[in-house]
Each structure stands twice: as structure tokens, then as C-alpha cells.
Amino acid sequence: MAVDKNAIIKEAQKFTAKGQYAKAIAEWKKLVREFPNDANIFNTIGDLCLKKDAKNEAVEAYKRAADILAADGFSSKAIALYKKILNIDPKKIEVHLALADLNAEKGLTGNALESYKFAADYYTQKNEMVKALDIYQKMADLNPSNVGFRLKLADLYIKEGLKKEAAKAYLEAA
């Protein structure tokens, strides 16, 4: 049985107007079952979750919306949502990486490098060097004229005993 989208939205709006955010969210979630790839529904759920101070739920909803938008090619809208998520929870590494990839894809190198750097530092701090090296490689590839990235990458490869990769990075730096 198809749901009446307009009737559900109207009902959700009534609950929202009364400040009954949990009930409004429940109405919007009815639409998720019928329209699982509608980013606007998830974005609205995220906004309502923020109003009821459910930050984790808001982040989940915004992430789902941003992922849908990114997959559908709406990278600018996805970037805006990923930034919104980071304003709520700046430690979401997977969001930093998704944001970095989209910024790199759009040619926004500085923004991409900033997000990659955050993630690389996180993984370095957690001693997850394989992940950190992968990100430093992305940074070096994104900005090939930056000798500093290449040298940092080479040094990390040396520390990990990856001599062949280190030699390649040193050659690229030269």
C-alpha cells in the first residue's frame, strides 16, 4: 500500500509546530520506509533531531542525506551537509574523509588537504599507520608540487619499513 506523502508531511508539520519533535520525526520516518533514497527526508529528520537535542541521531540522519546526495552527484549539497555534521561532531573521521574526497573531486585542494590532514593526524595518533600512509599518499597526489608532503610520506614509509615505497616518495620529492 502506497503512503500518502503529503498527508504524512502535513501531520509532521503539525507536530513540529507544536514542538512535538519526537512525533514529527516518527512521521518523517514513515516516509523513509517508502522513499529510502530521499535526501530531503533525512535532512529534515536531522533538523528535527537537533531541535530535540538528539545530536547523535541528527548526525546519522545528515550523514545519510549527504551520502545520498554525493552518490547522486550533488557534491556541493553533500559538502554543505558534511560541514554541518562536523559543526555538531568535529571528530567524525569518516565525514572528514568523505568531505576531503568531494573537495578533491571539485578541485578545492586546500579544503581537501585540510580534511585529509585532520584524518591523517588522527590515524597517526592512534598508531594506525597504514591508514595514515594512505591519506598522506592522497595528500601528496593531490598536491604533487609540495615537496614537504612527499618527504613526510617517505619518512613514514621508512618508519614502517617500507623501503621501496620510501625510495619512490623520495624520488618524487626530488
Salt bridges, closest charged atoms under 4 A:
GLU27 OE2 - LYS30 NZ 2.96
ASP38 OD2 - LYS5 NZ 3.29
ASP47 OD1 - LYS84 NZ 2.99
ASP67 OD2 - LYS63 NZ 2.79
GLU94 OE2 - LYS92 NZ 3.96
ASP101 OD1 - LYS138 NZ 3.62
ASP121 OD1 - LYS117 NZ 2.77
GLU128 OE1 - LYS131 NZ 3.21
ASP141 OD1 - ARG150 NH1 3.67
GLU172 OE1 - ARG150 NH1 2.81
GLU172 OE2 - LYS168 NZ 3.92
